[in-house]
Amino acid sequence: MLGSTHGTLTTHFRARVEACGETPRTAVHSTTAPDAEGADPAAAAVDVSGRPLHADVPDLDRFFRPESVAVIGASDAEGRPNTGITRQLIAWADRVGARLHPVHPTRTTVFGLACHASVADLPEQVDLAVLLVADPLPVIEELAESKVKFAVAFASGFAETGDAGAAAQARLAAAVQRSGLRLLGPNTNLNAFEEFREDLDGPAIALITQSGHQGRPVYTLQELGIRLSHWAPTGNEADLETSDFISYFAEQPEVGAIACYVEGLKDGRSFLLAADRAARRGVPVVAVKVGRTETGARMAASHTGKLTGADRVVDAAMRQFGVIRVDGLDELQDTAALLARARKPLADGVVVYSISGGTGAHFSDLATEAGLSLPTLGQAKQDELHQWIPEYLNVANPVDNGGHPVGDWRGRKIIDAILADPSVGVLICPITGPFPPMSDKLAQDLVDAAEESDKLICVIWGSPVGTEDAYRTTLLGSSRVATFRTFGNCITAVRAYLGHHRFTAAYRSPFDDAPRTPSPSYRKAQALMRPGQQLSEHAAKQLLRAYGIRVPREQLVTSAAAAVRAAGLVGYPVVMKASGPQLAHKTELGLVKVGLTSASQIRDAYRELTDIARFENIPLDGVLVCQMVEKGVEMVVGVTQDDLFGPTVTVGLGGVLVEILNDTTVRVPPFGEDQARAMLGELRGHALLEGVRGAPPADVEALVEVILRVQRMALELGGELAELDINPLMVLPRGQGAVALDALAICR
């Protein structure tokens, strides 16, 4: 799609899983493969800017299932905080079959176990050391000498407390890096050592939280029969981070979904690589990410010392890689539980089935507004349903049974008939309140039908009491029926379920096609870059030309006479603009003249532009005489640098009202043509590109090509380009291309 101007954008890279040996960090599973020329896999696994193209997965088996554990600072003195922690760790070690060794300089035994004075005195090499000390830094070197694989630091007072704490955390992270062990924390807790029910079957939820208490609702799902396999409380993430655990959990066969509570991301690139690994394997990742508002972002930073990132960039990155973002912990519970346990949908159609027509209509309104597809059942299917449902009731979808049929043999017939329709992938039955003559029989019929069907059945049990036998025993006792307590949570979860499977079915990792070597365009562009400076419009357009992005016919002149000659060459009418490295918003200063049609107008405009620049003390490199381009859709395409993710690409409606309209969307490179098109579909004003009020459709193909070329610039010049703003990019009628009428570029 990008043509030959700057070379192919893709070098196909098919990943495979290889188990690597011990490294200075730890054993890792790496996804690497030789490229088409048989180059070294390690060399092929970075993009054009030297960033990795796959996630290195820490081998955390010995963290979650160690053979031996040391507890540094163990205690059995009543009333001491370490005593309760030691007791819990002893119980956990017993459950996982690990040998536990207490370590304390003044004790000979702890809870009847032989206690050792120091790490050096341990009788064996241990897999995991739990540090119950106020300052973990001095212990790290001792652990390194003993070749301990993992450590957990509970101590607080690090990056969450401010600059001094952040400096202390940096020293700790550096010591860990030198040591070769992997550290969880600091400022973490005991959640990794919770007791998980062993009597539950089926795919499990793996849980990652930066705030331990926020994971409690998901952990408690075990009491409703939903399996949990792991809990990673990442704390301040001086070393091990959320991304490490996503990558690891995505590889575990028992994990059906990963649930995350994220306050801040340590590294945006690592997060994308981890999300990519999960997407490749079809493992859903559901996340609550705080920091949507200024207040939330400020609180998150004070709690974990992380960058929260610009929220719109985080949101876009999650969508781009299939991470399902939800707002509440209740949504996190319900969505993760459904995605972990439900089978792949056979169709996208949703049918709403209820005792009451009012209930069905209410739920259908909400579901349709949320984007769920509620297909109208065919006439033959409606006729079949009317065998058991009175003719005067609507059965087209929603299906209203009128109440009485659910109390006898007809109830199951209706459910089976709906599920047999090939357009139906999900049946949702809202039961707004218990009415035993009907609701109990309906619940049992739904459970029985779910056992015999490959299609998803969801029930909303609307009673606020929740102690009814139909709910506690019948519905929650079924591993096949997904039971919710609210309309909203059901809709959120079902939408995520259908969306996840659509996404993974079509997913192709953008990292597979990310450019590995600089293009000829990059070499041309490098000569134009001026470190630490803003380029003039003329120089910025030369940068665009280097990447094959079309700009108007124009000439840079330094006299009125030259301007007249240039206008003759460019062709009337023309636009004249002052051009200089300090000019960002020329229109506001009166430094743009449009629609000039004569030599006299050209001379007058030249004098006026240079006079204004002189009065405003703005240095110019000349005046641009430009081809005038009209009759198109004004767009903006740009590059900015995000603190977490690096270069990002923004697309939106452009022109002088771009800040007021604020109709933009963003992506994090690398991304493909599908994401470029998806960006356009997300704009509120995307209909303008289709042609409105008699205007012809715009050349969307040319716009997509510009987006991908700008992405290539972002990838190749990410370390040198602080900001790029093409505004307006005039998208001409279909087949006529797109022209960058103005451009601003700031070098790093």
C-alpha positions in Angstrom: 0.0 0.0 0.0 2.9 2.4 0.7 4.5 1.9 -2.7 8.1 2.0 -3.6 8.9 5.5 -2.5 10.2 4.5 0.9 10.5 0.8 0.5 8.4 -2.0 1.8 6.9 -1.4 5.3 6.8 -5.1 6.1 9.3 -7.9 6.7 7.2 -11.0 7.6 8.2 -12.4 10.9 6.6 -15.6 12.2 7.1 -16.1 15.8 7.6 -19.4 17.5 8.2 -20.3 21.2 11.7 -21.3 22.2 12.9 -22.1 25.7 16.1 -20.1 26.3 18.7 -21.1 28.9 19.8 -19.2 31.9 20.7 -15.5 31.3 22.1 -13.0 33.8 18.5 -12.1 34.6 16.7 -15.5 34.8 15.5 -18.2 32.6 13.1 -16.8 30.0 10.8 -18.1 27.3 11.5 -16.0 24.2 9.4 -15.7 21.0 12.0 -15.4 18.3 12.5 -16.7 14.8 15.0 -16.1 12.0 14.0 -13.7 9.3 13.6 -14.6 5.6 17.3 -14.3 5.0 18.2 -16.6 7.9 19.6 -13.8 10.0 20.4 -14.3 13.7 17.1 -14.4 15.6 18.3 -12.0 18.3 19.3 -9.5 15.7 15.9 -9.8 13.9 13.9 -9.3 17.1 14.3 -5.5 17.1 12.6 -2.8 15.0 14.2 0.0 13.1 14.6 2.0 16.2 16.3 -0.9 18.1 13.2 -1.6 20.3 12.3 -5.3 20.9 9.6 -7.0 18.8 8.7 -9.7 21.3 8.2 -10.1 25.0 10.8 -12.0 27.0 8.7 -14.0 29.4 10.2 -14.6 32.9 10.0 -18.2 34.0 7.9 -17.6 37.1 7.2 -21.2 37.8 9.6 -21.3 40.7 8.0 -18.0 42.0 4.5 -19.4 42.2 5.6 -23.0 43.0 9.0 -22.9 44.7 10.7 -25.9 46.1 12.4 -23.9 48.8 11.6 -20.5 50.5 13.6 -18.3 52.8 11.8 -15.8 55.1 14.2 -13.0 56.0 13.2 -11.4 59.2 10.9 -14.3 60.3 9.3 -14.0 63.7 7.0 -15.9 66.1 6.9 -13.2 68.8 3.3 -12.4 69.5 2.1 -8.9 68.6 4.7 -8.4 65.9 3.6 -7.7 62.3 6.2 -10.2 61.0 4.7 -13.0 63.1 1.4 -13.0 61.3 3.2 -12.9 57.9 5.5 -15.7 58.8 2.6 -17.8 59.9 0.8 -17.2 56.6 3.9 -18.0 54.6 4.5 -21.3 56.5 0.9 -22.3 55.7 1.4 -21.3 52.0 4.7 -23.2 51.7 3.0 -26.3 53.1 0.2 -26.0 50.5 2.6 -25.7 47.6 5.0 -28.3 48.9 7.9 -26.0 49.6 10.6 -26.3 52.3 10.6 -23.0 54.3 13.7 -21.7 56.1 13.3 -18.8 58.6 16.1 -16.3 58.7 16.7 -14.1 61.7 20.0 -13.1 63.4 18.8 -13.5 67.0 16.5 -16.6 66.9 17.3 -20.3 66.8 13.8 -21.4 65.9 10.6 -19.8 64.5 7.3 -21.7 65.0 9.4 -24.9 65.6 11.4 -24.5 62.5 15.2 -24.2 62.6 16.1 -20.5 62.1 19.3 -19.4 60.4 21.3 -16.3 61.3 21.8 -15.1 57.7 21.2 -15.9 54.1 24.7 -17.3 53.9 23.8 -19.9 56.5 20.9 -21.4 54.5 21.2 -25.1 54.1 20.3 -25.1 50.4 19.9 -22.7 47.5 16.4 -21.3 47.7 14.0 -20.3 44.9 12.2 -17.5 46.7 13.2 -15.1 49.4 10.5 -13.1 51.2 12.0 -9.9 52.8 10.3 -8.8 56.0 12.8 -6.0 56.5 12.5 -2.3 56.4 15.3 -1.8 54.0 15.7 -4.6 51.4 18.7 -3.1 49.6 21.4 -4.6 51.8 19.9 -8.0 51.6 19.9 -8.0 47.7 23.6 -8.6 47.4 23.5 -11.4 49.9 20.7 -13.1 47.9 22.7 -12.7 44.7 25.7 -14.4 46.2 23.4 -17.3 47.2 21.9 -17.4 43.7 18.4 -16.9 44.9 16.0 -16.7 41.9 13.2 -14.5 43.2 12.6 -12.1 46.1 9.6 -10.2 47.4 9.9 -6.9 49.2 7.0 -5.7 51.3 8.7 -2.5 52.5 7.1 0.8 51.7 8.6 4.3 51.6 9.8 4.2 48.0 8.6 5.9 44.8 5.1 6.2 46.2 6.4 8.8 48.7 8.1 11.3 46.4 11.5 12.2 45.0 13.6 10.8 47.9 11.6 7.6 47.8 11.9 7.4 44.0 15.7 7.7 44.3 15.8 4.9 46.9 13.7 2.8 44.5 16.1 3.5 41.7 19.0 2.3 43.8 17.1 -0.8 44.7 16.2 -1.5 41.0 19.9 -1.1 40.0 21.0 -3.5 42.7 18.4 -6.0 41.5 19.6 -5.6 37.9 23.1 -6.3 39.0 22.1 -9.3 41.1 20.5 -11.4 38.5 17.5 -12.2 40.7 13.9 -11.0 40.0 12.1 -8.8 42.6 8.4 -8.4 43.2 7.8 -5.0 44.9 8.6 -3.0 46.9 5.4 -1.8 48.5 3.6 -5.1 47.8 1.7 -7.5 50.0 0.8 -11.2 50.7 -1.7 -11.6 47.9 0.6 -13.9 45.9 0.5 -16.3 48.8 -3.3 -16.5 49.2 -5.1 -19.9 49.4 -6.8 -20.8 46.1 -9.6 -23.4 46.0 -8.4 -26.7 44.5 -11.9 -28.1 44.0 -12.9 -25.9 41.1 -12.6 -27.0 37.5 -12.4 -25.3 34.2 -10.3 -22.4 32.9 -9.1 -20.0 35.6 -8.7 -16.3 36.0 -5.2 -15.0 36.7 -5.2 -11.8 38.6 -2.7 -8.9 38.6 -3.1 -5.9 40.9 -1.0 -2.9 41.9 -3.3 -2.2 44.8 -4.0 -5.5 46.7 -7.3 -4.6 48.1 -8.7 -3.8 44.6 -8.3 -7.5 43.7 -10.5 -8.8 46.5 -13.7 -8.8 44.5 -12.1 -11.0 41.8 -10.5 -13.3 44.4 -13.9 -13.7 46.0 -15.3 -15.1 42.8 -14.1 -18.4 44.0 -17.0 -18.4 46.4 -19.3 -18.3 43.4 -17.6 -21.3 41.9 -15.2 -19.5 39.5 -11.6 -20.7 39.6 -8.6 -18.4 40.3 -5.1 -19.7 39.6 -2.7 -16.9 40.4 -2.5 -13.5 42.0 0.4 -11.1 41.3 0.4 -8.0 43.5 3.0 -5.9 41.7 3.3 -2.9 44.0 5.8 -0.4 42.8 7.3 -2.6 40.1 11.0 -1.8 40.7 11.6 -4.9 38.7 8.8 -7.4 37.9 5.9 -5.5 36.4 2.4 -6.0 35.1 3.7 -6.8 31.6 5.9 -9.7 32.9 2.9 -11.3 34.5 0.6 -10.8 31.5 3.2 -12.5 29.3 3.7 -15.4 31.8 0.0 -16.0 32.4 -0.8 -16.0 28.7 1.4 -19.1 28.4 -0.2 -21.0 31.2 -2.7 -23.7 29.9 -5.1 -23.3 32.9 -5.5 -19.6 32.4 -8.7 -18.6 30.6 -8.5 -14.9 31.2 -6.2 -12.3 32.8 -7.8 -9.7 35.1 -5.8 -6.6 35.9 -6.1 -3.6 38.2 -3.5 -1.1 36.8 -2.7 2.3 38.4 0.3 3.0 36.2 2.4 1.3 33.6 6.1 1.0 34.1 6.9 0.8 30.4 4.5 1.2 27.6 6.5 -0.8 25.1 6.6 -3.8 27.5 2.9 -3.6 28.0 2.2 -3.6 24.2 4.5 -6.7 23.8 2.8 -8.5 26.6 -0.7 -7.6 25.3 0.5 -8.8 21.8 1.6 -12.2 23.3 -1.8 -12.6 24.9 -3.6 -11.6 21.7 -1.6 -14.1 19.6 -2.7 -16.9 22.0 -6.3 -15.7 22.2 -6.1 -15.1 26.0 -8.4 -12.2 26.9 -6.9 -9.5 29.1 -9.5 -7.4 31.1 -8.2 -4.3 32.8 -9.3 -1.5 35.1 -6.9 1.3 34.4 -7.2 4.3 36.7 -6.1 7.8 35.7 -8.9 8.8 33.4 -9.1 12.1 35.2 -6.6 14.5 36.6 -7.5 13.5 40.2 -7.3 9.8 39.4 -3.9 10.2 37.8 -2.6 12.2 40.7 -3.8 9.7 43.2 -2.3 6.8 41.2 1.0 8.5 41.0 1.1 9.1 44.8 0.2 5.4 45.4 2.7 3.7 43.1 5.0 6.3 41.8 4.2 5.4 38.2 3.6 7.5 35.1 -0.1 7.1 34.3 0.4 8.3 30.8 -2.0 10.4 28.7 -5.2 8.4 29.2 -6.4 8.7 25.6 -3.1 7.1 24.5 -3.4 4.3 27.1 -7.0 3.7 26.0 -6.1 3.6 22.3 -3.1 1.3 23.0 -5.4 -1.1 24.9 -8.0 -1.2 22.1 -5.2 -1.6 19.5 -3.9 -4.8 21.1 -7.2 -6.2 22.3 -7.0 -5.4 26.0 -10.6 -5.0 27.3 -10.8 -1.9 29.4 -13.6 -1.7 32.0 -14.4 0.9 34.6 -15.5 -0.8 37.7 -14.3 -3.8 39.8 -17.8 -5.3 39.4 -17.3 -5.2 35.6 -13.8 -6.6 36.0 -15.3 -9.6 37.9 -18.1 -10.3 35.5 -16.3 -9.7 32.3 -13.2 -11.8 33.3 -15.4 -14.6 34.5 -17.4 -14.8 31.3 -14.4 -14.6 29.0 -12.5 -17.2 31.1 -15.3 -19.8 30.9 -17.4 -19.2 27.8 -16.8 -21.2 24.6 -16.1 -19.5 21.3 -19.3 -18.0 19.9 -20.9 -19.7 16.9 -22.6 -16.4 15.8 -22.7 -12.7 16.9 -26.5 -12.5 17.2 -28.0 -11.9 20.6 -31.6 -12.9 21.4 -33.3 -11.5 24.5 -35.8 -13.9 26.1 -38.0 -12.9 29.0 -41.2 -13.5 31.0 -42.2 -9.9 30.5 -42.5 -7.8 27.3 -41.5 -4.7 29.3 -38.3 -6.4 30.6 -37.4 -7.6 27.1 -37.9 -4.1 25.5 -35.9 -2.4 28.3 -33.0 -4.7 28.0 -33.1 -4.7 24.2 -32.9 -0.9 24.1 -29.8 -0.9 26.3 -28.1 -3.8 24.4 -28.7 -2.2 21.0 -27.4 1.1 22.2 -24.3 -0.6 23.4 -23.7 -2.1 19.9 -24.9 -5.6 20.3 -26.6 -7.2 17.3 -30.2 -8.3 18.0 -31.2 -10.0 14.7 -34.9 -10.3 13.8 -35.8 -13.9 13.9 -37.0 -15.3 10.6 -40.7 -15.9 9.9 -40.3 -19.6 10.1 -38.7 -19.4 13.5 -41.4 -17.0 14.7 -44.1 -19.4 13.5 -42.3 -22.2 15.4 -42.2 -20.2 18.6 -45.9 -19.4 18.3 -46.6 -23.1 18.7 -46.0 -22.5 22.4 -46.3 -18.7 22.8 -49.6 -16.9 22.2 -49.9 -15.3 18.7 -50.5 -11.8 20.1 -47.0 -11.7 21.8 -43.9 -10.5 20.0 -41.3 -13.3 19.3 -39.2 -11.5 16.6 -36.5 -10.5 19.2 -36.9 -9.8 22.0 -39.0 -12.9 22.6 -41.8 -12.4 25.1 -43.3 -15.7 26.3 -46.0 -14.1 28.3 -45.1 -15.9 31.5 -47.2 -19.0 31.7 -45.3 -21.2 29.1 -42.2 -21.2 31.4 -44.1 -23.0 34.1 -44.5 -26.2 32.1 -43.0 -28.4 29.3 -43.3 -25.5 26.8 -40.5 -23.5 28.5 -37.7 -25.8 27.5 -39.1 -26.2 23.9 -38.9 -22.4 23.5 -35.3 -22.2 24.7 -34.2 -25.0 22.5 -35.9 -23.5 19.5 -34.2 -20.1 20.0 -30.8 -21.8 20.4 -31.3 -23.8 17.2 -31.4 -20.6 15.1 -28.1 -20.3 13.3 -28.1 -16.5 13.6 -28.1 -16.8 17.4 -24.8 -17.0 19.3 -26.0 -15.7 22.7 -29.3 -16.0 24.6 -29.8 -13.5 27.4 -32.7 -14.0 29.9 -33.3 -11.1 32.3 -35.2 -12.3 35.4 -35.9 -9.1 37.2 -37.2 -10.7 40.4 -38.0 -14.1 41.9 -41.4 -15.5 41.2 -41.0 -19.1 42.1 -43.8 -20.6 40.0 -42.1 -19.2 36.9 -38.5 -18.1 37.8 -37.4 -21.3 39.4 -38.6 -23.5 36.5 -37.1 -21.0 34.0 -33.7 -21.0 35.7 -33.6 -24.8 35.7 -34.6 -25.0 32.0 -31.9 -22.5 31.1 -29.2 -24.5 33.0 -30.3 -27.8 31.5 -30.3 -26.3 28.0 -26.9 -24.8 28.5 -25.5 -28.2 29.4 -26.6 -29.5 26.0 -25.7 -26.5 23.8 -22.5 -24.9 22.6 -24.1 -21.5 22.7 -23.8 -19.0 25.5 -26.7 -18.5 27.9 -26.6 -15.5 30.2 -29.1 -14.8 33.0 -29.5 -11.6 34.9 -30.9 -12.3 38.4 -32.3 -9.0 39.4 -33.3 -9.7 43.0 -31.3 -7.6 45.4 -31.5 -10.3 48.0 -29.4 -13.0 46.3 -30.3 -15.8 48.8 -32.9 -17.5 46.6 -32.3 -21.1 45.8 -32.8 -20.6 42.1 -29.9 -18.1 42.2 -27.6 -19.6 44.8 -28.0 -23.3 43.8 -29.4 -23.6 40.3 -27.7 -20.7 38.5 -24.5 -20.4 40.4 -24.2 -24.2 40.5 -23.9 -24.2 36.7 -20.5 -23.8 35.0 -22.2 -23.2 31.6 -24.7 -20.4 32.5 -23.1 -16.9 33.0 -25.1 -15.2 35.8 -25.1 -11.5 36.4 -26.8 -9.2 38.8 -27.2 -6.1 36.6 -28.2 -5.3 33.1 -25.2 -3.1 32.6 -22.6 -5.7 33.6 -24.2 -8.4 31.4 -24.1 -6.1 28.4 -20.5 -5.0 29.1 -19.4 -8.6 29.4 -21.2 -10.0 26.4 -20.0 -7.1 24.2 -16.4 -7.8 25.4 -16.9 -11.6 24.8 -18.1 -11.2 21.2 -15.6 -8.4 20.5 -12.7 -10.4 21.9 -13.4 -13.4 19.6 -13.8 -11.1 16.6 -10.6 -9.4 17.4 -8.5 -12.6 17.9 -9.9 -14.3 14.8 -8.6 -11.4 12.7 -5.5 -10.6 14.7 -2.2 -10.3 13.0 0.6 -9.0 15.2 1.8 -5.6 14.0 5.2 -6.5 15.4 5.5 -9.2 12.7 5.6 -6.5 10.0 7.4 -3.7 11.8 10.3 -2.4 9.8 13.7 -3.7 10.8 16.0 -1.5 8.7 15.9 2.2 7.8 14.3 3.1 4.5 15.9 5.3 1.9 13.4 8.0 3.1 15.1 7.9 6.5 18.5 8.7 5.1 17.0 11.7 3.2 15.1 12.9 6.2 18.2 12.8 8.5 19.9 15.5 6.4 16.9 17.8 7.1 16.8 17.3 10.9 18.0 20.1 13.1 18.4 18.8 16.7 16.5 20.9 19.3 15.0 23.2 16.6 11.6 23.7 15.0 11.8 23.5 11.2 10.3 26.1 9.0 7.2 25.1 7.0 9.4 24.8 3.9 11.8 22.4 5.6 9.0 20.5 7.2 7.4 19.9 3.8 10.8 18.7 2.5 10.6 16.2 5.3 7.2 15.0 4.1 8.5 14.8 0.5 11.3 12.5 1.7 8.6 10.1 2.9 6.5 10.4 -0.3 3.8 12.6 1.2 2.4 14.9 -1.4 2.7 18.7 -0.9 1.5 21.6 -3.1 3.6 23.0 -5.9 5.5 25.8 -4.2 8.6 27.9 -4.2 10.5 29.7 -1.4 11.4 33.2 -2.5 13.2 36.2 -0.9 12.0 39.1 -3.0 8.8 40.4 -4.4 10.0 40.0 -8.0 10.9 36.4 -7.3 7.5 35.9 -5.8 5.8 37.1 -9.0 7.9 34.8 -11.1 7.1 31.9 -8.7 3.4 32.6 -9.0 3.6 32.3 -12.8 5.4 28.9 -12.4 3.1 27.6 -9.7 -0.1 28.8 -11.4 -2.7 31.3 -10.3 -4.5 31.5 -7.9 -1.8 31.1 -5.2 -1.3 31.2 -1.5 1.5 33.2 0.1 2.9 32.3 3.5 5.7 33.5 5.7 8.2 30.7 6.3 10.5 30.6 9.3 11.7 28.2 12.0 9.9 30.1 14.8 6.5 30.2 13.1 3.8 27.8 14.5 0.5 29.6 14.0 0.8 31.8 11.0 -2.9 32.5 10.5 -3.3 34.3 13.8 -0.5 36.6 13.0 -1.8 37.5 9.5 1.1 35.7 7.8 -1.1 33.8 5.3 -2.6 35.4 2.2 -5.1 33.3 0.2 -6.5 33.5 -3.4 -4.0 35.9 -5.0 -4.6 36.2 -8.7 -2.4 39.0 -10.0 1.2 40.2 -10.0 0.2 43.3 -8.1 -1.5 41.3 -5.4 1.7 39.1 -5.1 3.9 42.2 -4.7 1.6 43.7 -2.1 1.3 40.4 -0.2 5.1 40.0 -0.1 5.6 43.4 1.4 2.8 42.9 4.0 4.1 39.5 5.1 7.7 40.7 5.5 6.6 43.9 7.3 4.5 41.9 9.8 7.4 39.5 10.4 9.8 42.4 10.9 7.4 44.2 13.3 6.8 40.9 15.3 10.6 40.3 15.3 10.1 36.9 13.6 13.1 35.7 11.5 12.1 34.3 8.1 13.9 32.1 5.7 11.6 33.4 3.0 8.1 33.5 1.7 6.3 30.5 0.2 4.4 30.9 -3.0 2.1 27.9 -3.0 -0.4 26.2 -5.3 -3.9 26.9 -4.0 -5.8 23.6 -3.3 -9.5 23.6 -2.7 -12.5 21.3 -2.5 -11.5 18.7 -0.1 -11.9 17.5 3.5 -9.4 19.1 5.9 -7.7 16.6 8.2 -4.9 16.6 10.6 -2.2 13.9 10.9 0.6 14.2 13.4 3.2 12.6 15.6 3.7 13.3 19.3 5.9 11.7 21.9 4.1 10.0 24.8 6.0 9.5 28.1 5.0 5.8 28.3 4.7 4.6 24.7 7.1 6.9 22.7 6.0 8.1 19.3 2.2 8.1 18.7 0.2 9.0 15.6 -2.8 11.2 15.7 -5.5 11.6 13.1 -8.6 13.9 13.1 -10.6 16.6 11.5 -8.2 19.5 10.8 -8.2 23.1 9.8 -8.3 26.2 12.0 -10.9 24.7 14.3 -8.9 21.5 15.2 -8.5 22.5 18.9 -12.2 23.4 19.2 -13.5 20.3 17.5 -11.1 18.0 19.2 -12.2 15.2 17.0 -9.1 13.1 16.9 -8.0 9.5 17.6 -4.5 8.1 18.3 -2.5 4.9 17.7 0.8 3.6 18.9 3.2 2.3 16.2 3.5 -0.2 14.8 0.1 -0.7 13.3 -1.3 -1.9 10.0 -3.7 -0.7 7.4 -6.7 -2.1 9.4 -5.9 0.1 12.4 -5.4 3.1 10.1 -8.9 2.6 8.7 -10.3 2.0 12.2 -9.0 5.3 13.3 -11.1 7.1 10.7 -14.2 5.1 11.8 -13.7 6.4 15.3 -14.0 10.1 14.4 -17.3 11.8 15.1 -17.0 13.5 11.7 -16.0 10.5 9.7 -19.2 11.0 7.5 -17.4 14.0 5.9 -15.1 11.6 4.2 -18.1 9.7 2.7 -19.4 12.9 1.1 -22.2 15.0 2.6 -24.6 17.7 1.2 -23.6 16.9 -2.4 -19.9 16.8 -1.8 -18.1 13.8 -3.5 -16.6 11.1 -1.3 -13.0 11.8 -0.3 -10.0 9.8 -1.3 -9.8 7.6 1.8 -7.2 5.3 0.3 -4.9 8.2 -0.1 -5.6 9.3 3.5 -4.8 5.8 4.8 -1.5 5.8 2.8 -0.5 9.2 4.4 -1.3 7.8 7.9 0.9 4.8 7.2 3.7 6.9 5.8 3.6 9.2 8.9 3.7 6.1 11.0 6.9 5.1 9.2 8.3 8.5 10.0 7.4 8.0 13.7 9.1 4.7 13.8 12.3 5.8 12.1 12.6 9.3 13.4 11.1 8.6 16.9 14.4 9.5 18.6 14.9 12.6 16.5 11.3 14.0 15.9 9.6 15.5 18.9 6.5 16.6 17.1 5.0 16.6 13.6 1.8 18.4 12.7 0.3 18.2 9.2 -2.6 20.6 9.3 -4.5 20.8 7.1 -4.0 17.7 5.1 -6.5 18.3 2.3 -8.1 15.0 1.2 -9.3 15.5 -2.3 -12.2 13.7 -4.0 -11.9 10.0 -4.5 -9.0 9.1 -6.9 -7.3 12.5 -6.6 -5.1 11.9 -3.5 -4.3 14.0 -0.5 -2.1 17.1 -0.2 -0.3 18.4 2.9 -1.0 22.1 2.8 0.9 23.0 5.9 3.3 21.3 8.2 5.1 21.9 11.5 8.0 19.7 12.7 10.0 20.0 15.9 13.3 18.1 16.3 14.4 16.6 19.6 
